[in-house]
Amino acid sequence: MIATARPIAHGQAMTNYATKDFRADIVKVNLLTEDLPPMGMWDEMVLHMNRFKQKFARKPIDKTSIRIEVSPSMNESDGWTLDDWQRFTEEFVDELDQVTKTPDGKHKNLVPTVIKNSQYFAALHYDAKSGIPHLHLVVNRIDKDGNINDCHFIGERAVAAAHTINQRHGWKDPMEIREEHLQQITNDCMDILKSMPSFGWTYYETMLTKRGYKVKIQRDKENVVRGYSIKMGNSSYKSSDLGKGRNLMPSKIEDTWRKLHPIQKPMAVQTPKSLDSKKPTTDRLSTAQASSSQAKPSATNNDYRQVFLIDGERVQLSIPERVYRELDSKIEVPDNSNAPHEDILKVAMLLFLNYVDAATAMSESYGGGGGTGTGWGKDKDEDELEWARRCAKMANWLCKPIVRRWKRGK
């Protein structure tokens, strides 16, 4: 059994969610009028708060409610009736009110909560995908006597209460459940990486969602992924907690993908023709590949490799790592574009390697249009990084959605 708790300011919205507009099973109503509709229970809580509004006028209470989730496992709650859930709710509340220190012992002598003497209701939910039952409690911060429920370290207190109840009933400890969840998520992440022909955040997120997880990705102002978390049931796990040696974090996940896809034999690639340039790019690309093969007999660890689908065939291409970083830093997702950062980056890579047809086709799949224009290609005296910056700029433009304006007929 696991439990979470935190103070919230959106008590009304949480009341709607917890009761599912009164379609959830209400297993316990404490110090509230029985058989009230959801908003009736919330209005009664607000009325009680207003009675003591003057008492807290100098320091108003922003977070007026406590949100609590309690989730026994399927085995632990197997065969429970609503009466069993009611007794379980009362047991948890009684245990939570007795907690005065955090599980790690760092914070002691905490002011105990008095939820037992506060207005609250408990509603029973069933997870849409797993079917695991769990309780949602909405608690009034102001108890029956007009005192405020102390919420310092309320989340840690809920964990401590769950730990005590688990020991009492011989159930699994929350930390043990957490480790099992982390291992399951890690295994699923690694399976998805193995199935990916090339790494991309959009595909990675989509496949995790298909497996029943909720994924939250954090990007910076340059649209670079800096972190993500995966939610399983009511628990959320950071990427830094997953994998071995934090190898599923954004800074390491592409290296993890590469290790799962070792290159055995270089694939022979036929150089495509330029889309708009009158002068074919075959000689230029062949010369570059030849000079590269003379300097380095095979791709080194300093090369960035990516698999593309070109003319119906999977082709693995590589560019210098410094070029990849330069391209990545110059990609800008156009306004109103549904093209993700990583796919615009792929367009830029194709342009850099003179796969103009493939780059244009890929940009058109996201609503972009137009072409590179005649004479597109690397200038004779152009620096490699300058060429990369020009390719990134062209990729940003190619992936910009076409705005079609219709004229009114006369």
N, C-alpha and C positions, 0 to 999 in steps of 0.2 A: 504494500500500500504506500502511495506517495501523496504528498499534500503540498500545496502552495498557498500563499496569502500575501496580499498587499493592499494598502489604502488607495482608494480611487476617488476621483471627483465626478465621475460619470455614473452615479448610482442609478439614475433613471434608465439610461441605456442598458446598463447591466441587468436591471430588473427585467426589461423586455427580453434580453438575450437568455437569461437564466430560466425564465418561464416559457420561452418560445411562444409568447403571446398566450400563455396559459395552456399550451399544448403539452408541456412537460408535466411529469408527475410531481406534485408537491408532497414531500414526505414529512416536513416539519414546519410549523409556523409558531414562532415564539413571541409572546407579548404583542401579537397582532390579532385583529379581528378575523375569525375563521371565514373561509369561503369568499374572500375578497378577490376581485380580478387583479391582475398584475399592477396596474397603475393605482388601484385602490390601496394596495399594500404600500406602495412607494409614497403615495399622498399621506398616508397615516404616519410614515417615518418622517416626512418633511414637516408635518404638523407638530410632531414631538420635538423636532429640532428647533422650530420657531418659538416654542415655549421657553427655550433657554438661549434665545438669540442675544438678549441683552447681556447675559453672563459672559459671552464670548465676543462682545462688541469690540473690545480693544484689540483682540487678536482673533479675527474670524477664522473658522475652520474651512480650509479649501477642500480638503479630501474628506468628505462627509460620510463615506461608507468604507467598509472592508470587504474585499472580494476574496473568497476562499474556494479552492478546488480540492476535493479529496477523491482519490481514485484507487480503490482496491483492485487487485487483479481479477481476472475472470474466475480463476479457481477459488480465490478467497471469498468472492461474493456469490458463488454458484448456488442457485436455489433460494436466494433471499427474497422475502416478501417486502412489501412497503413498511410493515411493522419492524422488520429486521433493519431496514435502512434508517428508520426513525431512531431505533435504539443505537445504531452505529453513529448517527449524527450527534446524538446526545453524549455518547462516549467521547467522541473527538472534541466537542466543544468543552466538555468538562476537563479533559486532559490539556487542551490548549490554554485554558484559564489558569492552570497550575504551573505553567512554564515561566521561570524567572531568569533563565540564562540561556545563552546560545549553545548549540551542540559542541562547539570547539572550546567552550569554557572561557573565552576571552572577554565576554560581556556578561557580568553577573549582576544580581540584585535589580533586575528589570522590574518595572511596575507591572504587575499582572493584569491581563485583560479581564473584563467582566462581561463576556459575551453571553453568558448564561442569564445575566440580568439586563440584556439588551434586546431590542427588536431585531429579529432576523427571520428569514425563511430559507429552506433548503429544497432545491429542485433536482430531480434525477434526470440525467441525460444519458444517451447512448452514443458512442462515437460512430460517425456515419460509415467509416470504412472498417474498423476493427470490431465494432459492436461492444467495446468495453464500456461498462456502466461507470458513471462518476457523478459526484455531487457538486452542485454550485450553491454557495451560500452568499447571500447579500446581507450584511450586518450594519446596523446603525452605529456610527461612531459615538453618539451620545447615549449613555445607558439610561435606564429607567429613572435613576436618581439625579440625572442632569450632569453626570461626570463624563469625561471623555475617555474612551478606550485608548490606552497607550499603544502605539503601533511601531515603536522602535524595534527593529529586527524582527518584525512580524513574520517575514518569510522563513527566517531561521527557526523561529518558535514553532511554526507549523511543521517543519521537518522534525524537530525534537519531539513534538506530540505524536507524529506518525511513527517515529522510532520506538517510543514507549509502547504504543498499541501493537506494533508488529511483534515486539518481544513478548507481550502478554498473550498474543494469539498464536505465536510460532510462525508468523508470516515472514516473507522476505523483507530484508532491510532496504530502505530507499537507495542507499549507496550501491547495494548489490544489483538492484534493478537498473540503476543508472549505468553501471558497467555493462550490463547485458544489452541495454539500448545502444550504448556507444559502439559496442562490437557489431551489433546488427546493422547500424547505419554505416559504419566503416566498411563492412563487407559489401553492402549495396553500392556504396560510392566506388569501390574498387572494381566491382563487376561492371558498372556503367563506364568507367574509364577504359576498361579492357574492350568494351564494345564500340568505342568511339574511333572512327577512322582518323579524325583530327580533333584536337581539343577546342571546344567552344563553350562559353558560359551559357548560351541559350539552350543548346542541346543538353548540357549537364543539368541545368535547372528543370527542363522539361521531363527528362527521364526520372529524376528524383520525384517530381510531382506525380508522375504516373505510378510510382510505387507507394503512393499514399502519404508522402511527406509534404510539409509546407516549407518553402525555401525563401529566406529573406536575404537579399544581396545588397551590400553597402558599396557604393561607388563614390569616388571623389569628384571634384569639379571637372577633372579631365576625363571623367567617365571610366576611370580605371578601377577595377574591383579591388577593394582593400580588405574586405571581410564578408563573411556570410554565416548564417546560422540555419540549422535544420530542425524543424519542429516535429516531434513524434508524439501523438496524443496531446497531452497538456504540457509536455516538457520540451524545452528548447535547448539545443546543444550548439556551441560555437565551433567553428571549423578548427580552432586551435586545440580543441579537445579530441578531435577525430584522428584516426590513422595512427601510424607509428612515427615518432619523431616529428609530429606536426606536419606530416607530408601531404595533408589535404588542405592546408592553408593556401590562400590565393598566391602567395609568393613562391610556393613550392609545388603546387598541384600540376603545372605543366611539365615540370621535371619528372614527377611521378608518372604522368601519362607516357612520357618518352621512354621511361624504363620498362613500361609494360608493352611497348611497341618497338623492340630493338630492330635496327635495320640490318638485314642479312645480305641483300644484293641490291646494288643501285639499279634503278629502273631506267631503261632507255626511253627517252622522251623525244618525240618528233616535234620540232619547233613549229608552232602555228604561225599563220600569216597575220600581219598587222591588219586591224580592221579598216583604218582610214588612211594610213600612210601609203603613198604610191610606191615608196621604196621598201622592198621586203626587208624584214628584220632578221631573216635566217642567218645571213652572213655575220651580222653583228653579234647575235646570241651564240652562234657556233664558235666564233673567235673567242668570246669571253669564256665559254665553257672549256675550250681547248687550252687557253692560257691558264685557267684555274687548275685544270688537271695536270699541267706541267709543274705548277708550283706546289700543288698538294695532290697526291695520288688519290685521296678519298676525302670525303667530308669529315671535318674534325668536330670536336665537342663544342667549338666556338661557332658552329653553324646552327641556324634555327631551321628545323624541318617542319613541313606542313603537307598534308595530303589533300589534293584537289580532285574534283570530278571534272575532267575536261573531255569533251566530245564523247561522253558516256564511259570513259575509262578513268580509273583511279590512278593518279599520277602524284608521286612524291617529289616535291621541290624543296630546295634549301637556299637560304640567303645568309650572309654574315650576321652574326648576332648584333653587332653594332648598328647595322642597317635596320634590322628588325626593331631595335629599341628606338631608332630615330623615326621610323614609320609610325610606331605605336604612339609616340609622344605628339605627333602632328595630326592624328585622326580626330576629327570633330564630327559628332553626330548632328546632321542638319535638323533644323526645326521641322516638326511634323513628320519626321522619318521614322519608319518602323524597323529600319536596319540597325542591328546592334553594333556596338563598337568593334567587336571582333570580326564581324563580316565585312565592314568597311575596310578594316585592316587587311583582310584577305584580298579585296579588290586592289588595294595599293600594292600588295606583294606581287600579284599577277601583272600589274602594270610595270613594276620594277623589272620583272623578268621577261617583259615584252609579250605576255600572253594577253594581248589587247582584246581579242574576240571574247575570251573567257571572262575577262574583267567586266566588259560591257554587258555581257549576258547576265552576270551575277548582279550587277547594279540595277538592271532592268527588272529583275525579280522583286525588287523592293520599291518599284514605282519610279525609279530614276529613268533618265533618258538622255538622248544626245550621244555624242561620241567624242573622241579625243581630238578630232580635227586632223587635217592633213599635216604631214611633217612631224607627227608625234614620235618621240624617241629621245634617247640620251644624246645630248650634244657631244661633239668630239672632245672638247676640252672641259666638259662638265665633271665636277667632283662627284664621287659616288654618293656622298651624303646629300649634296645639293640635288642630285637626281632623285634620291629617296624622298626628299621634302617636296619636290615637284609632283612625284607620283602620289604622295599622300594628299596633296591639295587637289589633284585631279580626281582621286577617289572620293573625297568629300563632295566634290561638285557632281560627279556621276551619280552618287547615291541620293542626291537631293531630289525629293519628289517633284514631278512635273505639275505645275499649277495650270489646269485647263480652264480657260475662261470662255463661256458661251455667250455669243452675241444674240440679243433679242431679235427675232425675225421681224422684218418690216411687213 
